[in-house]
C-alpha cells in the first residue's frame, strides 16, 4: 500500500495537470526539490514536508495531519507583473484543489500563502515563487 503522503502528492499533481493561465500550461511535479530549467516554467512542485499523527482508536489506526506545500515557480523576467501572475496561478490552483477527497486526504485546507521574488545577479534567471501551505487530514 502506498503511504498517504505519496498518495496526496500524486493526487494533487494529477489534479493540477493540464492547468492553464494566459495560454501557458503549468507543469506539475510531485516531490521535486531540484532547480527548474527555464523550459519547465511555469511549474508547480508538491511537497509533504511534515506530518503529525496520533492513534485514532484502539485498533491502532492513525489519524494523520500533513503539511502539504504547493510551490508555483514562474519566469519572472517574462511575466508582465510577476506578483499578479503568481496570484493568478494561485487562484486557479485553489479552485482545482477545492473538491475533496484528494488521494487519502479527507480534508485539505489552505493555511498560508507566501510570495518570493528573490534578487538575482546579472545573467541569472529570475524566478518568482508562490508557496501555498495546505493542511491535510488523513484517517
N, C-alpha and C positions, 0 to 999 in steps of 0.2 A: 504494500500500500504506500502511496506517495505521501510524504509529510505535508501537513496543512499549509506550511509556509510556501512550499513549492506549488501546491495546488492553487493558492491565491495569486502568487506571482504569475503563473501561467494563465490563469483565468483572466486577470487584468490585462495582460499582454494581448490575449486573444480579443478581448473587448475593444482594445484600442487599435487593432489592425484595421486599415482602410480609412482611418480618420483623416479628414482633410480640412484645411482652412486656407482661404485665399489661393486656391489652386495648388497648394503644397500638401503632400501626404506625410503624416507623422509616422516615423519608423520605430516600432516598439521593440524593446529588448527586455528580457527577464534576467535580473541579477547581473546587469552589465556594469562593470566598475572601471574599465579602461577608457581612455580618451576617445572621443568621437573623431572620425575622419570628416572633413567638410562635406564630402559626398553623402554622408549619412544624415545630415541635418535637414530639416528638424527631426529630432529623435526624442524618445522617452525611454527611461530606464525604470524598471520596477524592482524595488529592493525591500527586503523584510529584515531590518537591522536588529530588531529587539522583540522578545516575547516574554510574557509572564504567564504562569499557569498555576492552577490550584485544582485539587480534587473536587469534582462536581458532585460526586455521590460516593456511596460505599463500594460501588462496583469498581472504582478506580478510574472512571472516565475523567479526562482532563478538560477543564474549561480554560481556554487559551485566549489571551488578549495580545494581539500582534500589532506592532508598529509597521506600517506599510508606507514607504516613500515612493512617490511617483515624481520623477525628476525630468522635466522637459528641458531640452537644450536646443537653442536656435543659433544660426549665424547672425549675430547682432550687427555685423557690418552691412548685411544686405537687407535687414529689416528697416522699414521706413521709421518706425518708432518702436524700439526693442521692448520697452515695458508694456506698451499697448499690445504688441504682437504676443508676448507671453501671456498677458491677461486673456487674450482671445483664445489661445490654446487651453488655458486653464478652464475657461467656460465650457468648451466642447468636451474636454476630458471629464469634468464634473458631471455633465449631463450623461455621458456614456457610462459612468460608474454608478449612477443612481439606482438602477434596479438591483435588488439583492434577491437571492444569494449570489455571491461571486465565488466560485470554487467552493471551498469548505467554509467560507465566512457566512454566518447567519446575519450579521450586521456589519456595515462598514460606514464610518463616519469621518468626514473631513474635520480635522482638528486645527490645522495651521497651514499657512502658505507663506513662503518667503521667496524673495526675488534677489538674484545676484547678477550684477553686470560688472564683473571684475575688470580692473585696469590691465592693459596688456602692453608689452613692449612693441616698438615699431616692427612691422613684418609678421607679428604673431596674429593668429586668427582670434577674433573677438567673439567669444561665445557667451551668450546670455542664458541664465538658468532660472527656472522656477521650480521650487520644490514644494510639493503638496504632501503633507503628512496626514495619513489616514490611520484610524484605529479600527481594527477588525476583531470581531468576537467569533470564536470557534468553539463549538461544544462537541 
